[in-house]
Amino acid sequence: MNTQSDQNRRPEGITPDALLHVGTEGPVTAEDIVLASGRDLNPKNLAWAEQKLATEGKAALDRLLP
């Protein structure tokens, strides 16, 4: 039997694409960049991230994320 609900079901363990994609649709902060880089939140790293954000824009976060 092929019902509409059968066609929409995903096998267990598979995450829908909409939940996997991490984009920079919203505003990006220096804190986001520090956390994405795996660094500790401290004034030195925030200053580094602010500079990176100023020169690269949202692409700075995209480059850090897989």
C-alpha positions, 0 to 999 in steps of 0.5 A: 500500500502506498499512501501519502503518509508512507511517501512522506516518511523518512527511514529512522536515523535520517535527519531532514535536510532542513535541520542539517543546514546551518546558514548565515541567514540572520545577523552574525556576531563576533560571539558566533565566530568565536564559538564556531572557531572553537575558541574561548569567549574572552576579550582577545578572541572577541576582538579577533572575531570582530576584525574578521567580521569587519573584513570578511562579513558573514562569509567569515562564519561560513568559512568556519562551519563545515 
